[in-house]
């Protein structure tokens, strides 16, 4: 028996609780002696655990592990000192890497069954490397002015040290800078060029020890390369966890929509810096990039400059976007929404565009399942989906899916 977490002050300890599976959000699912479901932070399928209930409801409870009575065969020991100190960033650090993607795919299966009433097995896709994959992180200053990360389920921080998942240049920087307590700093490194951007609110504190040549502020930018294409990424713009992740997504989107190769018109919804429009859409095709972020849309204009096809940039919520009368109908819509998914407004926008194919990139399995159900009601059939691991060591899973509209050649 070994301790994996500090016990909460609860009058209801429970021993001998088996963890059956993991669920959306990353917690383990077990059952209390009275039959109620209990969601256990840190629980891994196959564990037999002693737990402390921290949130008790009539039909379910939430708990933390105080000790492991029998460890799952999928349980390992994290090598990162920050995790041992309580860092909440890699919440699946205790799960052996070879099991993580399969567990994540299982979460997708359950979400589709429970939320969308669909029986659909996702393909098991690729993963970025376990360590050294993140080219961008957000740190917070600790009480002793070090760069840190937040503790699991707490509003306190622990020193980051040499972060294992950051690319080497970024890991060295995190370890060497000083940050005023409580100040949040976003750091990004270009794997292609070595450029660095740093962004924080200088009204709230200062950062010292950054290397010479770092581009500072919301207007700072760097150039990253994905799928052989140079992309401008501003400090204020969203980018994937790193170029490895971006490349895996570009590949998956291209495979899920072979129609892109001959498409005359494509919509890149929630298009950000134009990642998919610049890499997966033919140079001669017309493309609409619909995006709310001013900084990202400015990057997209630069990244799509010089294309042979027409490029239209629309600063709008995708759910409010309507094609201009007379515009060519897109054969393909690529949508990469935030964690909340398309929702009803986004699905309505897809319906208005009337594509043959929708490729949906989802970063939350439950919102993906909700979107799948909404799309099915509107005549878009889920043909295939694939689970990708862009955040190893965490519960996060990316799903790339292909939907085809009834009555089109694609169907």
WOHU-V184795 format. One record per helix or strand. SS is the DSSP state (hx for helix, st for strand). FROM is the first residue (numbers start at 0). TO is the last residue. Records with the same first field share a line. If there is no record, write none. Layout:
# WOHU-V184795
SS: FROM-TO ; FROM-TO
This chain:
# WOHU-V184795
st: 1-1 ; 12-21 ; 27-30 ; 36-40 ; 47-55 ; 59-69 ; 74-74 ; 86-86 ; 94-94 ; 122-126 ; 133-133 ; 135-140 ; 145-150 ; 156-158 ; 165-165 ; 177-178 ; 183-188 ; 195-198 ; 206-207 ; 214-215 ; 220-225 ; 228-233 ; 264-268 ; 285-290 ; 310-314 ; 331-334 ; 356-361 ; 379-388 ; 397-404
hx: 80-83 ; 96-115 ; 167-175 ; 242-255 ; 257-261 ; 274-278 ; 293-302 ; 317-319 ; 342-352 ; 364-376
